[in-house]
Amino acid sequence: MGAEPGAPWNTFAEGDNLEVVAGLPDASYDLVYLDPPYNTGNDFAYRDDFKGKRGAGAAGRHATWLAYLRPRIEAGHRVLADTGALFVSIDDHEVAHLRLLLDEVYGEANFLAQVVVNLNAKGRQLGKGFATSHEYLLVYAKDAARCVLDASSPHTVVEADFPLETDDGRRYRRLPLRNTNKKFNPLSSPTLHFPLWGDPETGRVAADPFAGGVEIKPVFGDGTPAVWRWSRPLIEERPDDLECRVVRGVRGDRVDVYQRDWRHPVGGRRKKLRTIWLAEEIGSTDTAVAELKDLVGHVFESPKPTGLLLRVLGTMPDDARVLDYFAGSGTTGHAVALANAADGGRRTCLSVNSAEPTRVGSNAERAGYATVSAVTRARLRAVAERVGGGFAELS
């Protein structure tokens, strides 16, 4: 996987995305990110209104949009590796229909998450109704059993999660060494039910008796027998990662054993990603507009922030082959370059966009970009100059 030495991080292909993806090899990408038209009727820079001819009213509009999107979703499924994952941005207009389409193409069993993405913290104040402040990110695996996606991040780990500190300044939190799941008990896991010895005054824990230590057996809060999460050999190997203390339970005070879960363990720490991503964490539409303006001018009203794509990229290996065939302003390629520059990764990205004319009178058209693909190309070239990693065009 990933870039060969000297290969560009970013490659761009201009053309109809269905035709371009049709020419790509099977299972050749590890991560596919898509930001398709939302079918809102708001044409800021390009067509986003599928009124169509397949029926009247909303039903016909949805059907036309699905007819357009289905072959493109199917094409992406073909080129996605068996260990890969798909992320698709969408809003309320089509999220229900898109979920059904993705369930059909990818399989319900391969659905991983529907993330709420807060891209407008203040909420949209124009129009009637609620001040919408979010959209969605639908996540699917090609094969959930083989998918390498890691739904966690080192960037969501915060100091407040580890409120305790040792004398030498290491921060940690206490986790019960007892397995709190009642499915695991002396009958189901007999080798994990054994006594330990601990001194609540010093905190010392050992697998064998010692002076000042009291015997401690794993029990649930109601006093019924439980089991430890660690085996006896692991406890003997890592006694300094355990501590003993008196706790108050429903049956009175008792002595129990806790794991010291360190803020900075060997190999680093990651925290599971929640299914609500806040603008303060991943950026907003406003910050995305500013990022794009800094590179090529104020040309799109609703680009995606690189922080959103950096979080997506962080769930996959650092040599992932990335494909975005609704590339828009080129945020995905920009994020790939930023990620590689930050961690030394070898990610590559193929961005695909059509030569569809920009809307007359739009910011993009007034800035001299005759086509949407011209914006994508200009941004990725600017990224290569500023961040590095090179740029190439797929012929």
ABEGO torsion letter per residue (X at the ends): XEBBBGBBABBBBBEBAAAAAAABBBGABABBBBBBBAGAGBBAABBABBAEAAEBEAAAAAAAAAAAAAAAAAAAAAABBAABBBBBBBBAAAAAAAAAAAAAAAEAAABABBBBBBABAAEBABEBEBBBABBBBBBBBABAAABABBBBBAAABBAAABABBBAAGBBBBBBBABBABAABBAAABAAABBBBBBBAAAGBBBABBBBGBBBBBBBBAAGBBBBBABBAAAAAABAAABBBBBBBBAAEBBBBBBBBBBABBBGEBBBBBBABBBAAAAEBAAAAAAAAAAAAEBABABBBBAAAAAAAAAABBAABBBBBABAEAGAAAAAAAAAAAAAGBABBBBBBBBABBBBBGBAAAAAGBABAAAAAAAAAAAAAAAAEGEBBBBX
